C-alpha cells in the first residue's frame, strides 16, 4: 500500500513524456525551500552538504536526492521539498559529493 496515493493526467499539450521533461526545465521557477545548509564531515576526511527545511513540528522526515549532476537547489528537488513541507513534513535534500557548489576534498 503506497504512503501517498494520487492520480495524474497531463496538462493539455504535454502528453508527450519528452515535453513533460523539457518544459519545466526551461520555464519552471520554484522558490528555494531548503534554506538551512548543514555540513556533515565524513570519516574519510570529506564532507556531505545537506539542505534542510525543518520548521514543522512533525516527526515525519523525507530525504530527497537529486538526479545525475544535479543539486539540491534544482527546481525539481525544491518543488518536491515545497510540496512535502506544505503537507507538514520536515525535508532534507542532500547533495551528492561534488554537487553542492564546492568541490570535495577527495576524488572518491
C-alpha positions in Angstrom: 0.0 0.0 0.0 1.6 3.3 -1.0 2.1 6.0 1.6 0.7 8.7 -0.7 -2.0 8.0 -3.3 -2.5 10.2 -6.3 -3.8 10.3 -9.8 -2.3 12.2 -12.7 -3.5 13.4 -16.0 -1.1 15.5 -18.0 -1.9 19.1 -18.9 -3.2 19.9 -22.3 -0.4 19.8 -24.9 2.1 18.0 -22.6 1.0 14.4 -23.0 4.4 13.5 -24.5 7.0 12.5 -21.9 9.8 14.4 -23.6 7.8 17.6 -23.5 7.0 17.0 -19.8 10.7 16.8 -19.1 11.8 19.8 -21.2 9.0 22.3 -20.4 9.7 22.5 -16.6 13.4 22.5 -17.1 13.1 25.7 -19.2 10.1 27.5 -17.7 9.5 26.4 -14.1 10.7 28.7 -11.4 10.4 27.5 -7.8 11.5 29.3 -4.7 14.2 27.7 -2.6 12.5 26.0 0.4 15.5 24.2 1.9 17.3 27.3 3.2 19.5 25.8 6.0 22.7 24.1 5.0 24.3 21.6 7.2 27.7 20.0 6.5 28.5 16.5 7.7 32.2 15.6 7.9 32.7 12.0 6.8 35.1 9.5 8.4 37.3 9.5 5.3 38.0 13.3 5.7 35.5 14.5 3.1 32.0 16.1 3.6 28.4 15.9 2.5 26.2 19.0 2.3 22.5 18.7 3.4 19.9 21.4 2.8 17.1 21.4 5.3 13.6 22.8 5.8 12.7 21.6 9.2 10.4 24.1 10.7 7.4 21.8 11.0 6.5 20.4 14.4 6.4 16.9 13.0 8.2 13.6 13.5 8.0 12.9 9.7 11.1 13.4 7.6 11.6 13.0 3.8 15.1 12.8 2.3 15.2 13.9 -1.3 18.1 13.1 -3.7 18.7 15.0 -6.9 19.5 13.4 -10.3 22.8 12.9 -12.0 24.9 16.0 -11.9 22.1 18.0 -10.3 22.0 19.6 -6.9 19.6 20.2 -4.1 18.7 23.7 -5.3 17.2 22.4 -8.6 13.6 23.2 -9.4 12.5 19.5 -9.3 14.0 19.0 -5.9 12.7 22.3 -4.5 9.2 21.6 -5.9 9.1 18.2 -4.1 10.5 19.8 -1.0 7.8 22.6 -1.1 5.0 20.0 -1.5 6.2 17.9 1.4 6.9 20.9 3.6 3.4 22.3 3.0 2.0 18.9 3.9 3.7 19.1 7.3 6.8 17.1 6.7 10.3 18.1 7.5 12.6 18.0 4.5 16.3 17.2 3.9 17.7 17.5 0.3 21.2 16.1 0.2 23.9 16.8 -2.4 26.0 14.0 -3.8 29.7 14.6 -3.4 30.9 17.4 -5.6 27.4 18.7 -6.4 26.8 21.4 -3.7 28.8 24.1 -5.4 32.0 23.3 -3.7 34.5 20.6 -4.8 35.0 17.8 -2.4 38.4 17.2 -0.8 38.7 13.6 -2.1 38.4 12.2 -5.6 36.1 9.4 -4.4 
